[in-house]
Amino acid sequence: MIAILAMGTAIGGVAVATPATAASGPVTVSAAKASPARYNGDCPVNVSFAAVVKGRPGTKIKYRWLRGDGAAGAVRTAVLTGRVTLWDRRTFTTDTRSWQALQVLGARGRTSKKVRFQVSCQGSVTVQPDPASTVRPTSSASPSPTRTPSVPPATPAPNGTPRPTASGTPTAPQATASATVTGINRGDYEGPCWTPFYWNTTGTLKVSRVPATVKYRWIDSNGWKSQEQTREFTQGGAAEVPVNYEERVAFDTRSGWRAIEILSPAGSVVSNKFPYAIKCTDATDATVTVTALRPNYRGPCPPADSDEGAADLPFSVRFEAEKKPAIVKFRRIWNGVPGPVEEVRLNEMHRSFTAHRPITEGGVVSLAIEVNGVRSEVATSTVTCEDGTPPTADAQVESVKVAKESLYLYYCGWNADYRQYLSGDITAKGPGRVPYRWVLDFGSYTRTSAVRTAFFHDQGPRTEHAVLGMQPTYNTSASVWLELFPGTPKAVKSNVGNYKVSCRL
């Protein structure tokens, strides 16, 4: 059996052949960026954050991401190559308005400028406003006992005059409110949807008298609702005012309507429904290739190795678009069961990443990718669960090789779903054992993984699959190879492959 070793791009938790230098020089941090910075659409949604750190090549830094809710991400490690882009990626399921910033730790640490972002989810959502913007009641909310509250003169309602109270003092009738949606810019749009647009919906609010307070929100035929908004109508002011809702959205082909829902006073009232129609001309089909990087596994279920990612079955996924830029919507089909719709945006002709599932029981694990109702060829990994005493004698190696190229061209960040894997094959005449380790040469420094062991139980030639899990967090590249029987006269080196990470939003 072959264990999978998961490592960050900085390859945390491994032995270092040529250590990177400690943080010995000044570093600079750019302002953080978010993509998308403003989102309106289906949730859950992923938001990517990035910031550029510059420093002396080989400098080792520790960093973390700070968040507007007061939380901080895990402390991570990176080795600078002069200029490094550090990434984070978060998933949101509810309306959120907050900020995020990158903090480099240490005596000469730096914190980037905050990037503010907003997520507005479709459907029934729980609004989570930025704590800093939450309105809190003040001590002046209740009138002082020594003061006699007075009722301001009310603008007469169309249906009558103010009604007297039990004491004979006239009071204003409750205000009523109505709304009208008057327009949507790009409401009848046909064209490319690659670049998000500012989408502005306009309308008016009208009350029966002033002063008045109106609470309302914008709604969409697809179930989306904006956060609740408040409009104050002051004494002596206008009883009808313009309103608008602007958002930066990534269009997709759809049609429907938008309206204003009055929440108070007098309960829910919905305005006219203003129609819109959007047709994207750059949405495209794509050819998808799925490859099992570990076609078979034989050993304990789950694997005894407790390292992160050691019990994974990785599958390489590659999108080939018909044109660029392109928007491709797809679903992962695990063991014949479709998952949720995902979206990938390609500004080059292809994208690639690795999907994975844990080893839990024996059987076949399959993956296909569906694009616009068309499924790719199915890739499979076969798991054979067995326990037993592993062989102790060295096996006779017949060949060893690694993939010539392992390219990661997808989202980056500390999200386990965006892991990349190096793969290699060890063929031996069993039974026997073959110790091995991965070597990665980044140019200015070299790193090696911990020594693992491939076990061969059967007679005759047999191939085991060595896989190394990587967590892409910034752009990097390295030459990689497998070294068998490291540190002994029997040491054998495989061919040299190329590993490259190109982070994409």
C-alpha positions as CSV (number, residue, x, y, z in Angstrom):
1,M,0.0,0.0,0.0
2,I,1.1,3.6,-0.6
3,A,0.3,6.3,1.9
4,I,-0.5,9.8,0.7
5,L,1.4,12.6,2.3
6,A,-0.4,16.0,2.3
7,M,1.8,19.1,2.4
8,G,1.2,22.8,2.1
9,T,2.9,24.6,-0.8
10,A,5.3,25.6,1.9
11,I,5.3,21.8,2.7
12,G,4.6,22.0,6.4
13,G,5.7,19.1,8.6
14,V,8.4,17.7,6.4
15,A,12.2,17.4,6.6
16,V,14.1,20.2,4.9
17,A,17.2,19.3,2.9
18,T,18.2,22.9,2.4
19,P,16.4,25.0,4.9
20,A,14.9,28.3,4.0
21,T,16.3,31.3,5.9
22,A,14.4,32.7,8.8
23,A,12.7,36.1,8.4
24,S,15.8,38.2,8.3
25,G,14.8,41.2,6.2
26,P,11.9,43.6,5.8
27,V,8.7,42.5,4.1
28,T,6.0,44.5,2.5
29,V,2.3,43.6,2.1
30,S,0.0,44.9,-0.5
31,A,-3.7,45.8,0.1
32,A,-5.9,42.7,0.3
33,K,-8.3,42.0,-2.5
34,A,-11.5,40.0,-2.6
35,S,-13.2,38.2,-5.6
36,P,-16.0,38.8,-5.8
37,A,-16.0,41.9,-3.6
38,R,-19.8,42.2,-4.0
39,Y,-21.9,39.2,-4.7
40,N,-25.6,38.6,-5.3
41,G,-26.8,35.1,-6.2
42,D,-27.2,31.5,-5.1
43,C,-25.5,30.5,-1.9
44,P,-23.3,28.8,-0.7
45,V,-20.7,30.9,-2.5
46,N,-16.9,31.0,-2.3
47,V,-15.1,34.3,-1.9
48,S,-11.3,34.4,-2.6
49,F,-8.9,36.8,-0.8
50,A,-5.4,37.6,-1.9
51,A,-2.5,39.8,-0.9
52,V,1.1,40.1,-2.3
53,V,4.0,39.8,0.1
54,K,7.5,41.0,-1.0
55,G,10.8,40.2,0.7
56,R,14.2,38.6,0.3
57,P,14.1,35.3,-1.6
58,G,14.2,32.3,0.8
59,T,12.8,34.3,3.7
60,K,10.4,32.2,5.8
61,I,7.4,34.0,7.1
62,K,4.4,33.1,9.3
63,Y,1.0,34.7,8.5
64,R,-2.7,34.5,9.1
65,W,-5.9,36.1,7.8
66,L,-7.8,38.5,10.1
67,R,-11.6,38.8,9.8
68,G,-14.2,41.4,10.5
69,D,-16.0,39.2,13.0
70,G,-13.0,39.3,15.3
71,A,-11.8,35.8,14.3
72,A,-8.4,35.0,12.9
73,G,-7.4,32.1,10.6
74,A,-4.8,29.5,11.4
75,V,-1.1,30.5,11.4
76,R,0.5,29.4,8.1
77,T,4.1,29.3,6.8
78,A,5.4,30.5,3.4
79,V,8.8,30.8,1.9
80,L,9.3,34.0,-0.2
81,T,10.6,33.9,-3.7
82,G,10.9,37.6,-3.9
83,R,7.1,38.2,-4.6
84,V,4.5,35.8,-3.4
85,T,0.7,36.0,-3.6
86,L,-1.0,34.5,-0.5
87,W,-4.5,33.3,-0.7
88,D,-7.5,32.5,1.5
89,R,-10.9,31.2,0.4
90,R,-14.1,31.2,2.5
91,T,-17.6,29.8,1.9
92,F,-20.7,31.8,2.8
93,T,-24.2,30.5,3.2
94,T,-25.9,33.7,4.5
95,D,-25.9,37.4,3.8
96,T,-22.6,38.8,5.0
97,R,-21.0,42.2,5.1
98,S,-17.5,42.3,6.6
99,W,-13.7,42.7,5.8
100,Q,-10.5,40.6,5.7
101,A,-6.8,41.5,6.0
102,L,-3.5,39.6,5.8
103,Q,-1.2,39.8,8.8
104,V,2.5,38.8,8.6
105,L,3.6,37.8,12.1
106,G,7.0,38.5,13.8
107,A,9.1,41.4,14.9
108,R,8.9,43.0,11.5
109,G,5.3,41.9,10.9
110,R,3.0,43.8,8.7
111,T,-0.8,43.9,8.2
112,S,-2.4,44.6,4.9
113,K,-5.1,47.2,4.3
114,K,-8.6,45.7,4.9
115,V,-10.7,44.7,1.9
116,R,-14.4,45.0,2.4
117,F,-16.8,42.6,0.8
118,Q,-20.6,41.8,0.8
119,V,-22.5,38.7,0.1
120,S,-26.3,38.8,-0.7
121,C,-27.8,35.3,-0.9
122,Q,-30.9,34.3,-2.8
123,G,-33.8,32.6,-1.1
124,S,-34.6,32.7,2.6
125,V,-31.4,33.6,4.4
126,T,-30.3,34.7,7.8
127,V,-28.8,38.1,7.6
128,Q,-25.5,38.5,9.3
129,P,-24.5,42.2,9.4
130,D,-21.1,43.5,10.2
131,P,-21.0,43.8,14.0
132,A,-19.5,47.2,13.6
133,S,-22.6,48.4,11.7
134,T,-25.2,47.0,14.1
135,V,-27.5,49.7,15.5
136,R,-27.8,49.5,19.3
137,P,-30.6,51.2,21.3
138,T,-29.5,54.2,23.4
139,S,-30.7,55.5,26.7
140,S,-32.7,58.2,25.0
141,A,-35.1,55.6,23.5
142,S,-37.6,56.2,26.3
143,P,-38.9,59.6,27.1
144,S,-38.0,61.2,30.4
145,P,-40.7,61.0,33.1
146,T,-40.5,64.8,33.5
147,R,-41.3,65.4,29.8
148,T,-44.7,65.3,28.2
149,P,-44.4,63.7,24.8
150,S,-46.1,65.8,22.1
151,V,-47.5,64.6,18.8
152,P,-46.2,66.6,15.9
153,P,-48.8,68.0,13.6
154,A,-49.7,65.3,11.1
155,T,-50.3,65.7,7.4
156,P,-54.0,64.8,7.0
157,A,-54.6,61.4,5.5
158,P,-56.5,61.2,2.2
159,N,-59.4,59.3,3.9
160,G,-59.9,61.7,6.9
161,T,-58.6,63.8,9.7
162,P,-56.6,62.8,12.8
163,R,-58.7,60.8,15.2
164,P,-59.0,61.9,18.9
165,T,-57.7,59.7,21.7
166,A,-59.6,58.8,24.9
167,S,-58.2,62.0,26.4
168,G,-59.5,64.1,23.5
169,T,-56.1,64.9,22.1
170,P,-56.0,64.2,18.3
171,T,-53.4,61.6,17.1
172,A,-52.2,61.0,13.6
173,P,-53.5,57.8,11.9
174,Q,-50.9,55.2,11.1
175,A,-49.0,55.9,7.9
176,T,-49.3,53.6,4.9
177,A,-46.7,53.1,2.3
178,S,-46.5,52.0,-1.3
179,A,-43.6,51.4,-3.8
180,T,-43.0,51.3,-7.5
181,V,-40.0,49.8,-9.4
182,T,-39.3,52.1,-12.3
183,G,-36.3,50.5,-14.1
184,I,-33.3,48.1,-14.2
185,N,-30.2,49.1,-16.1
186,R,-29.1,46.2,-18.3
187,G,-32.5,44.7,-17.6
188,D,-32.7,43.5,-21.2
189,Y,-29.1,42.4,-21.7
190,E,-27.5,40.1,-24.3
191,G,-23.7,39.9,-24.4
192,P,-20.6,38.6,-22.6
193,C,-21.0,37.8,-18.9
194,W,-17.4,37.2,-18.1
195,T,-16.9,40.5,-16.3
196,P,-19.2,41.2,-13.4
197,F,-21.5,44.3,-13.9
198,Y,-23.0,46.9,-11.6
199,W,-26.7,46.2,-11.8
200,N,-28.9,49.0,-10.6
201,T,-32.6,48.8,-9.9
202,T,-34.5,52.0,-9.3
203,G,-37.9,52.8,-7.8
204,T,-39.9,55.1,-5.6
205,L,-41.3,54.9,-2.1
206,K,-44.5,56.9,-1.1
207,V,-46.1,57.4,2.2
208,S,-49.6,58.7,3.2
209,R,-48.2,61.2,5.6
210,V,-45.0,62.5,7.2
211,P,-43.2,61.9,9.4
212,A,-43.0,58.2,8.8
213,T,-40.5,55.3,8.9
214,V,-40.6,52.7,6.1
215,K,-38.8,49.3,6.2
216,Y,-38.4,47.5,2.9
217,R,-36.3,45.2,0.9
218,W,-35.7,44.3,-2.8
219,I,-36.9,40.9,-4.0
220,D,-36.4,38.7,-7.1
221,S,-38.6,36.1,-8.8
222,N,-35.9,33.5,-8.2
223,G,-36.3,33.9,-4.4
224,W,-33.4,36.3,-3.7
225,K,-34.1,39.0,-1.0
226,S,-31.8,41.9,-0.1
227,Q,-31.1,42.9,3.4
228,E,-33.7,45.0,5.1
229,Q,-33.4,48.7,4.5
230,T,-34.9,51.7,6.3
231,R,-36.1,55.1,4.9
232,E,-37.0,58.0,7.1
233,F,-39.6,60.6,6.0
234,T,-39.0,63.7,8.0
235,Q,-41.7,66.2,9.2
236,G,-42.2,68.8,6.4
237,G,-40.3,66.7,3.9
238,A,-41.4,65.0,0.7
239,A,-43.9,62.1,0.9
240,E,-42.4,60.4,-2.2
241,V,-38.7,59.7,-2.7
242,P,-36.5,57.8,-5.2
243,V,-34.7,54.6,-4.1
244,N,-32.2,52.3,-5.8
245,Y,-30.3,49.1,-5.2
246,E,-26.9,48.7,-6.8
247,E,-24.9,45.5,-6.8
248,R,-22.0,43.9,-8.6
249,V,-23.1,40.6,-10.0
250,A,-21.8,37.9,-12.3
251,F,-24.6,37.4,-14.8
252,D,-25.8,34.1,-16.0
253,T,-28.6,33.4,-18.6
254,R,-31.9,33.9,-16.9
255,S,-35.1,35.9,-16.9
256,G,-37.5,37.1,-14.2
257,W,-38.6,40.2,-12.3
258,R,-37.6,42.5,-9.4
259,A,-39.9,44.2,-7.0
260,I,-39.9,46.2,-3.7
261,E,-41.5,44.6,-0.6
262,I,-42.7,47.0,2.1
263,L,-42.2,45.3,5.5
264,S,-43.6,48.1,7.6
265,P,-45.8,50.0,8.3
266,A,-49.0,48.0,7.9
267,G,-47.5,44.7,7.0
268,S,-46.1,43.3,3.8
269,V,-47.0,45.1,0.5
270,V,-45.3,44.2,-2.8
271,S,-44.8,46.7,-5.6
272,N,-45.2,46.1,-9.3
273,K,-43.0,43.4,-10.8
274,F,-40.4,44.8,-13.2
275,P,-39.3,42.2,-15.8
276,Y,-35.7,41.5,-16.9
277,A,-34.0,39.1,-19.3
278,I,-30.3,38.2,-19.5
279,K,-28.7,36.1,-22.2
280,C,-25.0,35.4,-21.9
281,T,-23.1,34.8,-25.1
282,D,-19.9,33.6,-23.5
283,A,-21.3,30.7,-21.5
284,T,-19.9,27.6,-23.2
285,D,-19.5,23.9,-23.2
286,A,-16.3,22.2,-22.2
287,T,-14.6,18.9,-22.6
288,V,-13.7,17.3,-19.3
289,T,-11.1,14.6,-18.6
290,V,-11.1,12.8,-15.2
291,T,-8.2,10.6,-14.3
292,A,-7.8,8.5,-11.1
293,L,-4.3,9.2,-9.7
294,R,-4.6,6.2,-7.3
295,P,-6.4,3.6,-9.4
296,N,-6.2,1.0,-6.6
297,Y,-5.5,0.8,-2.9
298,R,-4.8,-2.3,-0.9
299,G,-4.5,-2.2,2.9
300,P,-6.3,-1.3,6.1
301,C,-9.6,0.7,5.8
302,P,-9.2,3.5,6.7
303,P,-5.4,3.6,6.2
304,A,-3.4,3.5,9.4
305,D,-1.4,6.6,8.4
306,S,-2.9,9.6,10.2
307,D,-1.2,12.3,8.1
308,E,-3.5,14.8,6.5
309,G,-4.7,13.4,3.2
310,A,-3.1,10.0,3.7
311,A,-6.5,8.3,3.3
312,D,-7.5,10.1,0.0
313,L,-8.4,8.8,-3.4
314,P,-7.4,11.7,-5.7
315,F,-8.9,12.3,-9.2
316,S,-7.4,14.8,-11.6
317,V,-10.0,17.0,-13.4
318,R,-9.2,19.0,-16.5
319,F,-11.5,21.4,-18.3
320,E,-10.9,22.2,-22.0
321,A,-13.1,25.1,-23.1
322,E,-14.4,25.6,-26.7
323,K,-13.5,29.3,-26.5
324,K,-12.1,31.9,-24.0
325,P,-13.0,33.6,-21.8
326,A,-15.6,31.1,-20.8
327,I,-18.1,30.3,-18.0
328,V,-18.6,26.6,-17.4
329,K,-21.2,25.3,-15.0
330,F,-20.6,21.7,-13.9
331,R,-21.5,19.0,-11.3
332,R,-19.4,16.3,-9.7
333,I,-21.0,12.9,-10.0
334,W,-19.6,10.7,-7.2
335,N,-20.7,7.1,-7.5
336,G,-23.5,8.1,-9.8
337,V,-24.9,10.7,-7.4
338,P,-25.0,14.3,-8.8
339,G,-23.7,17.1,-6.5
340,P,-24.6,20.8,-6.5
341,V,-23.9,23.0,-9.6
342,E,-20.5,24.7,-9.5
343,E,-19.1,27.3,-11.8
344,V,-15.6,27.8,-13.1
345,R,-14.5,30.8,-15.2
346,L,-11.7,30.3,-17.7
347,N,-9.6,33.1,-19.1
348,E,-7.4,30.5,-20.7
349,M,-8.3,27.4,-22.7
350,H,-8.1,25.0,-19.8
351,R,-8.4,24.7,-16.0
352,S,-7.2,21.8,-13.8
353,F,-7.6,20.7,-10.2
354,T,-7.9,17.6,-8.1
355,A,-11.0,16.2,-6.5
356,H,-10.7,13.6,-3.8
357,R,-12.7,11.2,-1.5
358,P,-11.5,9.5,1.7
359,I,-10.8,5.8,1.9
360,T,-13.4,4.4,4.3
361,E,-14.5,0.9,3.0
362,G,-13.8,-1.6,0.2
363,G,-15.3,-1.2,-3.2
364,V,-15.1,1.1,-6.2
365,V,-15.2,4.9,-6.0
366,S,-16.1,6.6,-9.2
367,L,-16.1,10.2,-10.4
368,A,-17.5,11.9,-13.5
369,I,-18.1,15.6,-14.4
370,E,-21.3,16.7,-15.9
371,V,-21.4,19.9,-18.1
372,N,-24.7,21.1,-19.5
373,G,-26.2,17.6,-19.0
374,V,-23.3,15.8,-20.7
375,R,-21.1,13.6,-18.5
376,S,-17.5,12.8,-19.0
377,E,-16.0,9.4,-19.0
378,V,-16.1,7.8,-15.5
379,A,-12.8,7.4,-13.7
380,T,-12.6,4.7,-10.9
381,S,-10.4,3.7,-8.0
382,T,-10.7,0.2,-6.5
383,V,-10.3,-0.2,-2.7
384,T,-9.4,-3.6,-1.3
385,C,-9.5,-3.7,2.5
386,E,-7.2,-6.1,4.2
387,D,-5.1,-6.4,7.4
388,G,-1.9,-8.4,7.8
389,T,1.7,-8.4,8.5
390,P,3.6,-6.3,6.0
391,P,6.8,-7.8,4.4
392,T,10.1,-6.8,6.0
393,A,12.5,-7.7,3.2
394,D,13.4,-5.2,0.5
395,A,11.6,-5.8,-2.8
396,Q,13.4,-5.8,-6.2
397,V,12.5,-2.6,-8.0
398,E,11.8,-2.9,-11.7
399,S,11.0,0.8,-12.5
400,V,10.0,4.1,-10.9
401,K,8.6,7.2,-12.6
402,V,6.7,10.3,-11.8
403,A,4.2,12.3,-13.9
404,K,6.1,14.6,-16.3
405,E,3.8,17.6,-15.4
406,S,1.5,18.3,-12.5
407,L,-0.2,21.7,-13.2
408,Y,-2.6,23.3,-10.8
409,L,-4.7,26.1,-12.5
410,Y,-7.6,26.8,-10.2
411,Y,-8.6,28.5,-6.9
412,C,-6.0,28.7,-4.2
413,G,-6.4,28.9,-0.4
414,W,-6.5,26.8,2.7
415,N,-9.6,24.9,1.6
416,A,-9.2,21.1,1.6
417,D,-11.3,20.9,-1.5
418,Y,-8.6,22.6,-3.5
419,R,-5.7,20.2,-2.9
420,Q,-3.3,19.2,-5.6
421,Y,-1.5,15.8,-5.9
422,L,1.8,14.7,-7.4
423,S,1.7,11.1,-8.6
424,G,4.3,8.4,-9.3
425,D,4.4,4.7,-10.0
426,I,6.7,2.2,-8.3
427,T,6.9,-1.3,-10.0
428,A,8.6,-4.1,-8.1
429,K,8.9,-7.9,-8.2
430,G,7.2,-8.7,-4.9
431,P,6.8,-9.5,-2.2
432,G,8.8,-6.9,-0.3
433,R,9.0,-3.3,0.8
434,V,10.3,-0.2,-0.9
435,P,11.1,2.9,1.2
436,Y,10.7,6.2,-0.7
437,R,10.4,9.9,-0.4
438,W,9.5,12.9,-2.5
439,V,12.1,15.5,-3.4
440,L,11.1,19.0,-4.5
441,D,13.6,21.5,-5.8
442,F,12.2,25.1,-5.8
443,G,15.5,26.6,-7.2
444,S,16.6,28.6,-4.2
445,Y,15.9,25.7,-1.8
446,T,15.1,22.0,-1.7
447,R,12.7,20.1,0.4
448,T,12.0,16.4,1.0
449,S,9.0,14.6,2.4
450,A,9.1,12.1,5.2
451,V,10.2,8.6,4.2
452,R,7.2,6.4,3.4
453,T,7.0,2.7,2.5
454,A,5.4,0.9,-0.4
455,F,4.5,-2.7,0.4
456,F,4.2,-5.5,-2.2
457,H,2.4,-8.6,-1.2
458,D,2.1,-10.7,-4.4
459,Q,4.5,-12.6,-6.6
460,G,5.4,-11.1,-10.0
461,P,5.6,-7.5,-11.1
462,R,3.1,-5.2,-9.4
463,T,2.7,-1.4,-9.4
464,E,1.9,0.8,-6.4
465,H,1.0,4.4,-6.7
466,A,2.9,7.0,-4.7
467,V,0.9,10.2,-4.2
468,L,1.9,13.5,-2.5
469,G,-0.9,15.9,-1.5
470,M,-0.1,19.6,-1.9
471,Q,-2.2,22.6,-0.6
472,P,-1.8,25.4,-3.1
473,T,-1.8,28.8,-1.5
474,Y,0.3,30.9,-3.8
475,N,2.0,30.7,-7.2
476,T,5.1,28.5,-7.2
477,S,6.9,25.9,-9.3
478,A,9.4,23.1,-8.6
479,S,11.2,20.1,-10.1
480,V,10.1,16.9,-8.4
481,W,11.2,13.3,-8.3
482,L,11.0,10.1,-6.2
483,E,14.0,8.7,-4.4
484,L,13.8,5.0,-3.4
485,F,15.8,3.5,-0.6
486,P,17.0,7.0,0.4
487,G,20.3,7.3,2.3
488,T,21.5,3.8,1.3
489,P,23.8,2.4,-1.4
490,K,20.7,1.0,-3.1
491,A,19.2,4.6,-3.6
492,V,17.4,4.9,-6.9
493,K,16.1,8.2,-8.5
494,S,13.1,8.5,-10.8
495,N,12.8,10.8,-13.7
496,V,12.3,14.5,-13.0
497,G,8.8,16.0,-13.3
498,N,7.5,19.6,-13.2
499,Y,5.1,20.9,-10.6
500,K,3.5,24.3,-11.1
501,V,0.8,26.3,-9.2
502,S,-1.0,29.2,-11.0
503,C,-3.7,30.5,-8.8
504,R,-6.9,31.8,-10.4
505,L,-9.8,33.7,-8.9
